[in-house]
Amino acid sequence: MAHRGSLSERSEILDVSFWVPLVMKMLTSAAIVVLASLLVERTGPFLGAMIVTLPISAGPAYAFLALDHGSDFIAASALAGLPVSAATVVYMIVYAIAAQRFGVLASVGCALCVWVASIWLILKGQWSLGSALALNMAVYAVAIPVARRFSASRVTVAPKKRKWDVPFRAALVMSVVGITVLAGRAFGPSIAAAAALAPVVLISLALILQPRVGGVAAASVVANGVPGMLGFVGALSLLHLSAVRLGTTASLLLALAVSVGWNATLIAVRRWRSYERAGA
C-alpha cells in the first residue's frame, strides 16, 4: 500500500498535463511583463507608471487561475485581492520614500517587508466588499498626497544595458506566476490573490532602474503609478461582482477594460492640462 501511494505521488508530480501548461503560462506572462518593462525605460516616469500599473502581471495570473478554477473561486479571489491591492500601494509609498536615501536592495527590502507584514495582517481578517473598499479609501487618502511629493522627478541619466536584464526580469515574473498557480491549486483564493497581486513588476522595475538612473528617478516612476492603481480597485470590484453572473471570460475582459480605461483617462487628463498650461 505504501508503494502504491508513493507511485501515485510520483505520478502527480510528473503529470505532464499540469506542468506543460504551467510552463507555457509562465513563459507567456514573462514575455508580457518584460515587454512592458522595456517600454517603461523609453516613455518617462508618468507614461512608464501608467504601463506598470496595468494588470500585466496580475491579469495573466487571474486568467490562468480561471482556467483551473470556477467562477466562485475567481469572485472570492478578486474580493481577497482588494485589500491586497491596498498593501501594494503601501509598498509603493514605502519604496518611494526609502529610495530617496538608500540603495536599491535596502529600498526594495524595506518596502517588501512592509508589504509582507501588511499581507499577514490582511489575511488574518475577514473582508466584505464594503470593508475592502473602505480600506482602499483610507490608504489612497494618505498615499496620493505623499506620492505627489516624489512624482515630479525626470529620468535624466541614460540607462545602461546589462546582458542579464531581460533574463532576470523573465525569471522573476515566471517565478511569481508559477507560485500563483501552485498557491491557487493548494491553498485557496486568499493566498492565490496575494500571490497574483504581489508587486513583481514594481520590484523588477526598481531592481533594474534604480542602479541605472538613481533612486529619485526610479521612485518617481513608482510614485506616478499610485493614482493608476485605482484602476485595480475598480477592476477587482467588478470582477468580484460579475464573475458568477457573467462567467470568468466576460468578467475578466470587463475588468481589463476598466483598468486600461482608467489609465487612458489619466493620460488624457494630463495631456489636456499640459495643453492648457502651454496655451496660458
N, C-alpha and C positions, 0 to 999 in steps of 0.2 A: 504493500500500500504506500509506503514511504517512497519507494522507487517510482511508482506511478505519479505520485504528487510532484516529485522533482521533474519528471518528464513533462508534466503539464505546465509547470512553471517555466521550464526552458522553452516550451512551445510558444507560450505567451510572450516571452522576452524576444524570441526570434520571429514573431509574427510579421511577415513581410507586408501584409495588407494594412498594418498600422504604421510601421516605421518608414516605408517608402513614401506614403502621403505626407507624413510628418516632415521628412527631409525636404520634400517639394514645397511644403508650406514655409519652412524656414528659409529656403533659397529665394522664394518669391518675395517674402517680406523684406529680406535683406536687400534685394535689388531695389525695391521701392524706397526704403529708407536711405540707402546710400545715394541714390539719385537726388533725393530731396536735400540731403546734407551738402552735396556738391553745389546745388543751386543756391543754398544759403550763402556760401562764400562769394557769390557773384552778384548778389542783389542788395547788400547792405543790411543794417540791423533791423529796420522795420519790415521790409518785404521778406527778409530772411525769417523773421519771427512769425510772420503770417504763414509761411510754408511749414515751419517747425510745429506750429500748433494745429495743423491739420491732422486728422487721425491716420497718419501714415504708418504708425506702429500699432496703435490700439485698433484701428479699423480692420486690418487683416487678422489680428488676433481674435476679435469678435466674430469675424466671418468664419474663421476656422473652427471656433467653438460652436457656431451654429450648425456646421456640418456634422459635428459629433453629438450634439445635444438638441433637445426640443425647444420650442418657443418659451415654455415656462422657465427653463434654465436661463435663457438669454434675458428674459424680463427680470428675473431675480439678479442676474449678474449685472445688468445695467443699473438697477437700483443700488446694488452694493458699490458700483463704480462711481456714483455721485459723491459720496464723502471721500472716496479715494482720490477723485479729481481735485477736491479741495486740498488734499495733502500735497498733490503735485504743485499747486500754486504756492504753498508754503515752501516747498523745495526751491522753487524759482526765486522767491524773495530772499531766502537764506543764502542761496548761491550768489545772487546779485550783490548782496551786502559783503559776503566773505571775499569775493573776487576783487573787491577794491583794494584789499591789503595783502591777501595771501596768494600762494601759488595754486596751480590747478588741482593738485591732489588734495591739498588741505581744503580748498574751496568746495570741491565736489564731495569730499569726505564729510565735511560739516553738514552740508545740505542733505546728503544721503542719510546721515544719522538722524537728523530731524525728521526726514520723510519716514524712515523705518519706525521711529517712535510714534509718529502720528498714525501710521497704519496699524500699529499694535493697539493703540487706543481705539481707533475706529472699528477694528474687527471685534473688539470686546462689547460693542454696543449693538442695539437693535435699531435699525433705521427704517423709518417710513419715508415716503416721498416728501412729505412736508418738513420733517426734521432734517433730511439730507439737503433740501433746498435752503433751509434756514442756516445751516452750517456754511454753505457756499456763500450766502449773502453776507454773513459775518466776516468770512475770510476775505472776500473781494472788497468789502468796505475798508479794510486795512491795507490790502495788497495793492490796489490800484494807485492810491496816492503815494505809497512808498516806491512803487515801480517807476513812477514818473521822474523821481529823482535820479534814476540811473539810465533812463532811456534815450537821452539826447546825444550820447557819445557816438562818434563815427569811427569806422574801421579805416585807419589811416596807414597801416602797415601792410604791405603786400604779403599775402600768405605764402609760406614756404612749403613746397611739396615734399612729402615724405613717401617712400615706397610702401610703407606699411599702413598708410592711412586707410585706403579702401578695404584691404583685408581686415583691418581692425574693426572698422565700422560694421562690415558684413558679419564678422564673428560675434560682435556684441549683440546685434539685432537677432541673429539666428539663435543665440543662447536664450534671449528673453522669450521669443516666440515658442521655442521648444519647451521652456519651463511653463509657459502659459498653458499650452495644450496638455502637458502632463499634469499640471496642477488642476485644470478643469476636469480631467479624467479621474483624478484621485481624491480631491479634497472638496469639490463643490464650488458653487458660484461665487462665494465671497473671496476665496483665495484666488480663483481664476480672474476675478475683476481686478484684484490688487496686482497680479502679475501682468495682466493685459494693459493696465494703465501705469505701470512702472515707467519712470521718466527716462527711458532708454535713449530716446532721441536727444533729450537735453543733456544727459550725461555724455553721450558720444560727441555732441556739439562742443561741450566745454573742454573735453579732453583733447579735441583736435584744434579748436580755435584759440583757446587761451594761450598755449605756448607760442602761437604764431603772432597774434595781434595784441596780446596783453589782456589782463583781467577786466579792465574798464570797458574795453570794446566788446569782449565776449559777454560781459554782464549786460551790456546794452541790448544785445540780441535777445537774451533771456527776459529782461525786463519788458521789452517791447511786446513779448508774447503773452504777458499776463491778461490783457483785455481779450486776446484771441481765445484764451482758454474758456471764456464764457460760452463760446460755441459748443464746447464739450458738454457744458451743463445742459444746454437746450437739446443737444443730440441724445445724450443719455436719458434725459427725461422722456423724450419722445419714444426712444427705443423701449423703455420700460412700459410705457402706456400702450404701445401699439404692437409689440411683439406677438402677443397671444391673439389679438384681434385680426391683425393683418398678415401674420406669418413673418418668419425671420427675414426672408429675402426683401419683401417690401419695406419692412420696418428699418432694416439696415440701410437701404438706399435712401429712405427719408431722413434718417439720422445723418448720413453722409451729406445730404443736401443742406441740412441745417448748418452743419459745421462749415462747409465750403461757402455757403451763402453769407454766414456771419462774417467770416474773414474777408470775403469780397466786399461786403458793405463797409468794413473798417478801412480797407484800401481806398474805396471810392470817397469816403468821407475825408480821409487825409489828403487826397489829391484835390478835392474841392476846396478844402481850407488853404492849401498851398496856392491854388489859383487865385483865391480871394486876396491872400496876402500879396501876391505878385501884382495884382491889379490895383491894390491900395498904394 
